[in-house]
C-alpha cells in the first residue's frame, strides 16, 4: 500500500467528523490513496445503511 501525500495534505478528515463526513472522506480516500482500508466498523455500518462501497 502506498500513500498519496498530495491528496492527504489537501484532504484532511474534519475534526469530530459525523457519520456522513466520515463516509464521504473514506470513499474519496479509497479512490485516491491506497494507504489504508475503510475501518471495519464504518464499512459494516455503511453496508447496513445500503451505502455502496
N, C-alpha and C positions, 0 to 999 in steps of 0.2 A: 504494500500500500504506500502510495506517495502523497505528499501534501502539496496543495496548491496554495503557496504562501500569498500570492497576489489576491486570490479570491478571499482567503481568510482575513487579510488585512482590511479589505473593503466591506466585508460582510460579517460583522460581529453579531453573536446571539444577543438579543435585547436583554438588559438586566431584568430579572424577575419576569421572564417571558411566560405568557399564558400558553395554554394548550395550542391555540391556533397559530401563535407566533412560533412556537417550537416546531410544529408541523411544517410550516412554510419554510423555516430556516433549514430543517433537516432534508426536506425534499430538494431544495436548491443546492444544498451541500452535496447530496448524493449525485446530482447532475454535474457538479463542477470539481469535486475533490473525492479522492478515494482513501483518505487517511483514517477513517473510522466508519463503522456501520451505524445505522439508526439504533439508538438504545432499545433493548428488548422490550421494556415496559411501554415505551412510547409506540413502538411498532405494533404491539398487541392491542393497545387502545385504538390506534388508527384502523386496524383491521376490524375491531369490534364496531367502530363507528362507520365502517364502509368506505374509508379513505383509501384510495388506490396508491400503492407504493411503487 
